[in-house]
Amino acid sequence: MKTFVAAGLLPFGALVAFAVPAHAAPNADAGGNAVATINQLKASGADVRVNRIGSGPLDECEVTNVNSFSSPAQIIPIDDDDINVFTTFPQRKVTVTLNCSR
């Protein structure tokens, strides 16, 4: 019975582990350097999408918002042939909104 409960809580724990860093980043980097924020998110393994307002250079942009989308909590098996099965983990998707109109 204890194994069943632990196995049931494991996906929930993994989901929380991925969600906490994603929501911590916007508060720490909001209004900060856009290049540093984007590089930090990419270094953490996130798939970063950038929305820009204005046409100023990227190093002068201000981060206005960081959104993290929920990713599937399961691994994705890739079976290209009958011998090897590779497992990939889904990347976290993050959208960074920048204000470059100054």
N, CA, C and O atoms as a GROMACS GRO file, in nm:
protein
  408
    1MET      N    1   0.082  -0.119   0.000
    1MET     CA    2   0.000   0.000   0.000
    1MET      C    3   0.087   0.126   0.000
    1MET      O    4   0.054   0.224  -0.068
    2LYS      N    5   0.198   0.125   0.076
    2LYS     CA    6   0.285   0.242   0.081
    2LYS      C    7   0.350   0.266  -0.054
    2LYS      O    8   0.370   0.381  -0.094
    3THR      N    9   0.384   0.159  -0.125
    3THR     CA   10   0.444   0.172  -0.257
    3THR      C   11   0.345   0.234  -0.355
    3THR      O   12   0.383   0.316  -0.438
    4PHE      N   13   0.219   0.195  -0.344
    4PHE     CA   14   0.116   0.248  -0.432
    4PHE      C   15   0.098   0.398  -0.410
    4PHE      O   16   0.087   0.474  -0.507
    5VAL      N   17   0.096   0.442  -0.285
    5VAL     CA   18   0.081   0.584  -0.254
    5VAL      C   19   0.203   0.662  -0.302
    5VAL      O   20   0.188   0.771  -0.358
    6ALA      N   21   0.322   0.608  -0.279
    6ALA     CA   22   0.444   0.676  -0.323
    6ALA      C   23   0.449   0.687  -0.475
    6ALA      O   24   0.489   0.791  -0.528
    7ALA      N   25   0.409   0.582  -0.544
    7ALA     CA   26   0.408   0.585  -0.691
    7ALA      C   27   0.304   0.684  -0.742
    7ALA      O   28   0.324   0.744  -0.848
    8GLY      N   29   0.196   0.701  -0.671
    8GLY     CA   30   0.093   0.796  -0.711
    8GLY      C   31   0.135   0.940  -0.691
    8GLY      O   32   0.093   1.028  -0.766
    9LEU      N   33   0.217   0.966  -0.590
    9LEU     CA   34   0.261   1.102  -0.561
    9LEU      C   35   0.384   1.144  -0.640
    9LEU      O   36   0.414   1.263  -0.648
   10LEU      N   37   0.455   1.050  -0.699
   10LEU     CA   38   0.577   1.081  -0.773
   10LEU      C   39   0.554   1.177  -0.889
   10LEU      O   40   0.629   1.274  -0.901
   11PRO      N   41   0.453   1.156  -0.976
   11PRO     CA   42   0.431   1.254  -1.085
   11PRO      C   43   0.395   1.392  -1.034
   11PRO      O   44   0.435   1.493  -1.093
   12PHE      N   45   0.321   1.399  -0.925
   12PHE     CA   46   0.286   1.529  -0.869
   12PHE      C   47   0.410   1.603  -0.819
   12PHE      O   48   0.423   1.723  -0.840
   13GLY      N   49   0.500   1.530  -0.754
   13GLY     CA   50   0.624   1.590  -0.706
   13GLY      C   51   0.710   1.641  -0.820
   13GLY      O   52   0.772   1.746  -0.809
   14ALA      N   53   0.715   1.565  -0.930
   14ALA     CA   54   0.793   1.607  -1.046
   14ALA      C   55   0.732   1.733  -1.108
   14ALA      O   56   0.806   1.822  -1.152
   15LEU      N   57   0.601   1.740  -1.112
   15LEU     CA   58   0.534   1.858  -1.168
   15LEU      C   59   0.563   1.981  -1.083
   15LEU      O   60   0.589   2.089  -1.138
   16VAL      N   61   0.560   1.968  -0.953
   16VAL     CA   62   0.589   2.080  -0.864
   16VAL      C   63   0.734   2.122  -0.878
   16VAL      O   64   0.765   2.242  -0.874
   17ALA      N   65   0.824   2.026  -0.893
   17ALA     CA   66   0.967   2.059  -0.907
   17ALA      C   67   0.993   2.141  -1.032
   17ALA      O   68   1.080   2.228  -1.031
   18PHE      N   69   0.919   2.113  -1.142
   18PHE     CA   70   0.937   2.190  -1.264
   18PHE      C   71   0.869   2.326  -1.255
   18PHE      O   72   0.915   2.422  -1.316
   19ALA      N   73   0.760   2.336  -1.181
   19ALA     CA   74   0.683   2.460  -1.176
   19ALA      C   75   0.746   2.564  -1.085
   19ALA      O   76   0.738   2.684  -1.115
   20VAL      N   77   0.809   2.525  -0.978
   20VAL     CA   78   0.863   2.621  -0.882
   20VAL      C   79   0.972   2.708  -0.942
   20VAL      O   80   0.965   2.830  -0.926
   21PRO      N   81   1.075   2.654  -1.011
   21PRO     CA   82   1.176   2.742  -1.069
   21PRO      C   83   1.119   2.833  -1.178
   21PRO      O   84   1.168   2.944  -1.197
   22ALA      N   85   1.017   2.788  -1.247
   22ALA     CA   86   0.960   2.868  -1.355
   22ALA      C   87   0.889   2.991  -1.299
   22ALA      O   88   0.892   3.097  -1.361
   23HIS      N   89   0.826   2.977  -1.185
   23HIS     CA   90   0.757   3.092  -1.128
   23HIS      C   91   0.848   3.178  -1.043
   23HIS      O   92   0.812   3.292  -1.012
   24ALA      N   93   0.963   3.128  -1.004
   24ALA     CA   94   1.057   3.208  -0.927
   24ALA      C   95   1.133   3.304  -1.016
   24ALA      O   96   1.173   3.412  -0.971
   25ALA      N   97   1.155   3.269  -1.141
   25ALA     CA   98   1.233   3.351  -1.232
   25ALA      C   99   1.169   3.486  -1.264
   25ALA      O  100   1.242   3.585  -1.269
   26PRO      N  101   1.035   3.497  -1.286
   26PRO     CA  102   0.981   3.627  -1.322
   26PRO      C  103   1.001   3.732  -1.214
   26PRO      O  104   1.030   3.847  -1.246
   27ASN      N  105   0.987   3.697  -1.089
   27ASN     CA  106   1.001   3.796  -0.983
   27ASN      C  107   1.145   3.842  -0.968
   27ASN      O  108   1.170   3.960  -0.941
   28ALA      N  109   1.239   3.751  -0.986
   28ALA     CA  110   1.379   3.786  -0.969
   28ALA      C  111   1.431   3.868  -1.086
   28ALA      O  112   1.518   3.954  -1.067
   29ASP      N  113   1.380   3.844  -1.207
   29ASP     CA  114   1.436   3.907  -1.326
   29ASP      C  115   1.344   4.010  -1.389
   29ASP      O  116   1.383   4.072  -1.489
   30ALA      N  117   1.225   4.032  -1.337
   30ALA     CA  118   1.134   4.128  -1.397
   30ALA      C  119   1.198   4.266  -1.394
   30ALA      O  120   1.243   4.312  -1.289
   31GLY      N  121   1.200   4.333  -1.508
   31GLY     CA  122   1.260   4.464  -1.518
   31GLY      C  123   1.411   4.460  -1.530
   31GLY      O  124   1.475   4.565  -1.525
   32GLY      N  125   1.468   4.343  -1.545
   32GLY     CA  126   1.613   4.329  -1.549
   32GLY      C  127   1.666   4.323  -1.690
   32GLY      O  128   1.597   4.358  -1.786
   33ASN      N  129   1.789   4.280  -1.702
   33ASN     CA  130   1.857   4.270  -1.829
   33ASN      C  131   1.798   4.156  -1.910
   33ASN      O  132   1.793   4.042  -1.864
   34ALA      N  133   1.752   4.185  -2.030
   34ALA     CA  134   1.686   4.085  -2.114
   34ALA      C  135   1.781   3.974  -2.156
   34ALA      O  136   1.743   3.857  -2.154
   35VAL      N  137   1.903   4.010  -2.193
   35VAL     CA  138   1.999   3.909  -2.240
   35VAL      C  139   2.032   3.811  -2.127
   35VAL      O  140   2.039   3.690  -2.150
   36ALA      N  141   2.053   3.863  -2.006
   36ALA     CA  142   2.086   3.777  -1.893
   36ALA      C  143   1.969   3.685  -1.858
   36ALA      O  144   1.990   3.568  -1.826
   37THR      N  145   1.847   3.738  -1.863
   37THR     CA  146   1.729   3.657  -1.833
   37THR      C  147   1.712   3.545  -1.933
   37THR      O  148   1.688   3.430  -1.895
   38ILE      N  149   1.724   3.576  -2.062
   38ILE     CA  150   1.708   3.476  -2.166
   38ILE      C  151   1.817   3.370  -2.155
   38ILE      O  152   1.789   3.250  -2.167
   39ASN      N  153   1.941   3.411  -2.133
   39ASN     CA  154   2.051   3.315  -2.120
   39ASN      C  155   2.034   3.226  -1.997
   39ASN      O  156   2.065   3.107  -2.003
   40GLN      N  157   1.984   3.282  -1.888
   40GLN     CA  158   1.963   3.202  -1.767
   40GLN      C  159   1.855   3.097  -1.790
   40GLN      O  160   1.869   2.983  -1.746
   41LEU      N  161   1.747   3.134  -1.857
   41LEU     CA  162   1.640   3.039  -1.884
   41LEU      C  163   1.686   2.929  -1.981
   41LEU      O  164   1.651   2.812  -1.963
   42LYS      N  165   1.764   2.967  -2.082
   42LYS     CA  166   1.816   2.866  -2.175
   42LYS      C  167   1.914   2.772  -2.106
   42LYS      O  168   1.916   2.652  -2.134
   43ALA      N  169   1.994   2.826  -2.014
   43ALA     CA  170   2.090   2.742  -1.941
   43ALA      C  171   2.019   2.642  -1.850
   43ALA      O  172   2.073   2.535  -1.822
   44SER      N  173   1.898   2.676  -1.806
   44SER     CA  174   1.823   2.583  -1.721
   44SER      C  175   1.750   2.478  -1.803
   44SER      O  176   1.682   2.391  -1.747
   45GLY      N  177   1.762   2.484  -1.936
   45GLY     CA  178   1.703   2.382  -2.022
   45GLY      C  179   1.566   2.417  -2.077
   45GLY      O  180   1.498   2.330  -2.130
   46ALA      N  181   1.525   2.542  -2.065
   46ALA     CA  182   1.393   2.583  -2.112
   46ALA      C  183   1.398   2.618  -2.260
   46ALA      O  184   1.500   2.664  -2.312
   47ASP      N  185   1.284   2.598  -2.327
   47ASP     CA  186   1.265   2.641  -2.465
   47ASP      C  187   1.209   2.783  -2.457
   47ASP      O  188   1.093   2.801  -2.422
   48VAL      N  189   1.291   2.884  -2.490
   48VAL     CA  190   1.256   3.024  -2.467
   48VAL      C  191   1.200   3.086  -2.594
   48VAL      O  192   1.261   3.078  -2.700
   49ARG      N  193   1.083   3.148  -2.582
   49ARG     CA  194   1.022   3.225  -2.690
   49ARG      C  195   1.020   3.371  -2.645
   49ARG      O  196   0.991   3.400  -2.529
   50VAL      N  197   1.051   3.463  -2.736
   50VAL     CA  198   1.063   3.605  -2.700
   50VAL      C  199   0.956   3.685  -2.774
   50VAL      O  200   0.942   3.674  -2.895
   51ASN      N  201   0.881   3.766  -2.699
   51ASN     CA  202   0.786   3.863  -2.754
   51ASN      C  203   0.844   4.001  -2.727
   51ASN      O  204   0.874   4.036  -2.613
   52ARG      N  205   0.858   4.081  -2.834
   52ARG     CA  206   0.916   4.215  -2.819
   52ARG      C  207   0.814   4.322  -2.851
   52ARG      O  208   0.734   4.308  -2.944
   53ILE      N  209   0.818   4.428  -2.773
   53ILE     CA  210   0.740   4.548  -2.801
   53ILE      C  211   0.842   4.656  -2.833
   53ILE      O  212   0.923   4.692  -2.747
   54GLY      N  213   0.840   4.708  -2.955
   54GLY     CA  214   0.938   4.807  -2.998
   54GLY      C  215   1.049   4.742  -3.078
   54GLY      O  216   1.053   4.620  -3.096
   55SER      N  217   1.141   4.826  -3.126
   55SER     CA  218   1.247   4.775  -3.214
   55SER      C  219   1.387   4.811  -3.164
   55SER      O  220   1.482   4.810  -3.241
   56GLY      N  221   1.399   4.842  -3.036
   56GLY     CA  222   1.529   4.875  -2.979
   56GLY      C  223   1.620   4.754  -2.972
   56GLY      O  224   1.574   4.641  -2.988
   57PRO      N  225   1.750   4.776  -2.949
   57PRO     CA  226   1.842   4.663  -2.939
   57PRO      C  227   1.810   4.577  -2.816
   57PRO      O  228   1.760   4.627  -2.715
   58LEU      N  229   1.841   4.449  -2.827
   58LEU     CA  230   1.806   4.353  -2.723
   58LEU      C  231   1.873   4.385  -2.589
   58LEU      O  232   1.814   4.363  -2.483
   59ASP      N  233   1.995   4.437  -2.593
   59ASP     CA  234   2.065   4.465  -2.467
   59ASP      C  235   2.010   4.586  -2.393
   59ASP      O  236   2.046   4.610  -2.278
   60GLU      N  237   1.921   4.664  -2.457
   60GLU     CA  238   1.858   4.778  -2.392
   60GLU      C  239   1.711   4.752  -2.357
   60GLU      O  240   1.642   4.841  -2.308
   61CYS      N  241   1.664   4.630  -2.383
   61CYS     CA  242   1.525   4.596  -2.355
   61CYS      C  243   1.505   4.566  -2.207
   61CYS      O  244   1.597   4.525  -2.136
   62GLU      N  245   1.383   4.589  -2.161
   62GLU     CA  246   1.345   4.562  -2.023
   62GLU      C  247   1.249   4.444  -2.020
   62GLU      O  248   1.154   4.439  -2.098
   63VAL      N  249   1.273   4.349  -1.932
   63VAL     CA  250   1.186   4.232  -1.918
   63VAL      C  251   1.060   4.276  -1.845
   63VAL      O  252   1.067   4.327  -1.733
   64THR      N  253   0.944   4.257  -1.909
   64THR     CA  254   0.818   4.295  -1.846
   64THR      C  255   0.741   4.175  -1.792
   64THR      O  256   0.664   4.189  -1.697
   65ASN      N  257   0.762   4.057  -1.851
   65ASN     CA  258   0.687   3.940  -1.807
   65ASN      C  259   0.759   3.813  -1.849
   65ASN      O  260   0.823   3.808  -1.954
   66VAL      N  261   0.748   3.710  -1.765
   66VAL     CA  262   0.800   3.577  -1.797
   66VAL      C  263   0.688   3.478  -1.767
   66VAL      O  264   0.645   3.467  -1.653
   67ASN      N  265   0.642   3.406  -1.870
   67ASN     CA  266   0.536   3.306  -1.853
   67ASN      C  267   0.592   3.168  -1.878
   67ASN      O  268   0.669   3.148  -1.972
   68SER      N  269   0.554   3.075  -1.794
   68SER     CA  270   0.594   2.936  -1.812
   68SER      C  271   0.469   2.854  -1.839
   68SER      O  272   0.371   2.863  -1.766
   69PHE      N  273   0.474   2.774  -1.944
   69PHE     CA  274   0.361   2.689  -1.979
   69PHE      C  275   0.381   2.552  -1.917
   69PHE      O  276   0.494   2.504  -1.907
   70SER      N  277   0.272   2.492  -1.876
   70SER     CA  278   0.284   2.359  -1.817
   70SER      C  279   0.324   2.259  -1.925
   70SER      O  280   0.275   2.262  -2.037
   71SER      N  281   0.415   2.171  -1.888
   71SER     CA  282   0.461   2.069  -1.980
   71SER      C  283   0.408   1.934  -1.934
   71SER      O  284   0.374   1.918  -1.818
   72PRO      N  285   0.402   1.839  -2.025
   72PRO     CA  286   0.355   1.707  -1.984
   72PRO      C  287   0.446   1.649  -1.877
   72PRO      O  288   0.568   1.665  -1.882
   73ALA      N  289   0.387   1.582  -1.782
   73ALA     CA  290   0.463   1.527  -1.670
   73ALA      C  291   0.515   1.387  -1.700
   73ALA      O  292   0.560   1.316  -1.609
   74GLN      N  293   0.510   1.346  -1.824
   74GLN     CA  294   0.555   1.212  -1.858
   74GLN      C  295   0.670   1.218  -1.956
   74GLN      O  296   0.685   1.315  -2.030
   75ILE      N  297   0.750   1.114  -1.956
   75ILE     CA  298   0.860   1.106  -2.050
   75ILE      C  299   0.809   1.056  -2.183
   75ILE      O  300   0.704   0.991  -2.190
   76ILE      N  301   0.881   1.086  -2.289
   76ILE     CA  302   0.838   1.051  -2.424
   76ILE      C  303   0.934   0.946  -2.480
   76ILE      O  304   1.050   0.978  -2.506
   77PRO      N  305   0.887   0.823  -2.499
   77PRO     CA  306   0.975   0.722  -2.559
   77PRO      C  307   0.983   0.740  -2.710
   77PRO      O  308   0.882   0.764  -2.776
   78ILE      N  309   1.103   0.728  -2.764
   78ILE     CA  310   1.124   0.736  -2.908
   78ILE      C  311   1.178   0.602  -2.955
   78ILE      O  312   1.288   0.562  -2.916
   79ASP      N  313   1.100   0.533  -3.037
   79ASP     CA  314   1.139   0.401  -3.086
   79ASP      C  315   1.156   0.410  -3.237
   79ASP      O  316   1.062   0.384  -3.312
   80ASP      N  317   1.278   0.446  -3.280
   80ASP     CA  318   1.305   0.456  -3.423
   80ASP      C  319   1.326   0.320  -3.487
   80ASP      O  320   1.303   0.303  -3.607
   81ASP      N  321   1.370   0.225  -3.409
   81ASP     CA  322   1.390   0.090  -3.460
   81ASP      C  323   1.344  -0.008  -3.352
   81ASP      O  324   1.296   0.034  -3.247
   82ASP      N  325   1.360  -0.134  -3.377
   82ASP     CA  326   1.312  -0.234  -3.282
   82ASP      C  327   1.415  -0.270  -3.176
   82ASP      O  328   1.385  -0.348  -3.085
   83ILE      N  329   1.535  -0.215  -3.184
   83ILE     CA  330   1.640  -0.253  -3.091
   83ILE      C  331   1.656  -0.150  -2.979
   83ILE      O  332   1.656  -0.186  -2.862
   84ASN      N  333   1.670  -0.025  -3.015
   84ASN     CA  334   1.697   0.080  -2.917
   84ASN      C  335   1.574   0.166  -2.894
   84ASN      O  336   1.510   0.211  -2.989
   85VAL      N  337   1.542   0.189  -2.770
   85VAL     CA  338   1.435   0.281  -2.734
   85VAL      C  339   1.498   0.392  -2.651
   85VAL      O  340   1.553   0.368  -2.543
   86PHE      N  341   1.489   0.515  -2.701
   86PHE     CA  342   1.545   0.630  -2.632
   86PHE      C  343   1.433   0.704  -2.560
   86PHE      O  344   1.319   0.707  -2.607
   87THR      N  345   1.465   0.761  -2.449
   87THR     CA  346   1.367   0.835  -2.372
   87THR      C  347   1.408   0.981  -2.368
   87THR      O  348   1.521   1.014  -2.332
   88THR      N  349   1.315   1.069  -2.404
   88THR     CA  350   1.342   1.212  -2.395
   88THR      C  351   1.247   1.274  -2.294
   88THR      O  352   1.134   1.228  -2.276
   89PHE      N  353   1.293   1.378  -2.228
   89PHE     CA  354   1.210   1.450  -2.134
   89PHE      C  355   1.164   1.578  -2.201
   89PHE      O  356   1.244   1.647  -2.263
   90PRO      N  357   1.036   1.612  -2.189
   90PRO     CA  358   0.986   1.733  -2.255
   90PRO      C  359   1.050   1.858  -2.197
   90PRO      O  360   1.072   1.868  -2.076
   91GLN      N  361   1.081   1.954  -2.286
   91GLN     CA  362   1.140   2.080  -2.242
   91GLN      C  363   1.032   2.172  -2.188
   91GLN      O  364   0.919   2.172  -2.236
   92ARG      N  365   1.069   2.248  -2.088
   92ARG     CA  366   0.980   2.349  -2.033
   92ARG      C  367   0.973   2.464  -2.133
   92ARG      O  368   1.077   2.508  -2.183
   93LYS      N  369   0.854   2.513  -2.163
   93LYS     CA  370   0.838   2.623  -2.258
   93LYS      C  371   0.814   2.752  -2.179
   93LYS      O  372   0.726   2.758  -2.093
   94VAL      N  373   0.894   2.855  -2.212
   94VAL     CA  374   0.887   2.982  -2.141
   94VAL      C  375   0.877   3.094  -2.243
   94VAL      O  376   0.949   3.094  -2.343
   95THR      N  377   0.788   3.190  -2.219
   95THR     CA  378   0.775   3.308  -2.303
   95THR      C  379   0.822   3.430  -2.224
   95THR      O  380   0.775   3.456  -2.113
   96VAL      N  381   0.917   3.504  -2.282
   96VAL     CA  382   0.970   3.626  -2.219
   96VAL      C  383   0.919   3.745  -2.299
   96VAL      O  384   0.941   3.753  -2.420
   97THR      N  385   0.849   3.837  -2.232
   97THR     CA  386   0.799   3.958  -2.297
   97THR      C  387   0.893   4.073  -2.264
   97THR      O  388   0.925   4.099  -2.148
   98LEU      N  389   0.938   4.142  -2.370
   98LEU     CA  390   1.035   4.251  -2.356
   98LEU      C  391   0.975   4.383  -2.402
   98LEU      O  392   0.897   4.386  -2.497
   99ASN      N  393   1.012   4.492  -2.334
   99ASN     CA  394   0.975   4.626  -2.375
   99ASN      C  395   1.101   4.691  -2.432
   99ASN      O  396   1.192   4.728  -2.357
  100CYS      N  397   1.105   4.705  -2.565
  100CYS     CA  398   1.222   4.762  -2.633
  100CYS      C  399   1.189   4.897  -2.696
  100CYS      O  400   1.256   4.939  -2.790
  101SER      N  401   1.088   4.965  -2.645
  101SER     CA  402   1.042   5.090  -2.707
  101SER      C  403   1.104   5.214  -2.644
  101SER      O  404   1.059   5.324  -2.675
  102ARG      N  405   1.202   5.200  -2.559
  102ARG     CA  406   1.262   5.318  -2.495
  102ARG      C  407   1.371   5.377  -2.578
  102ARG      O  408   1.432   5.476  -2.539
   0.00000   0.00000   0.00000
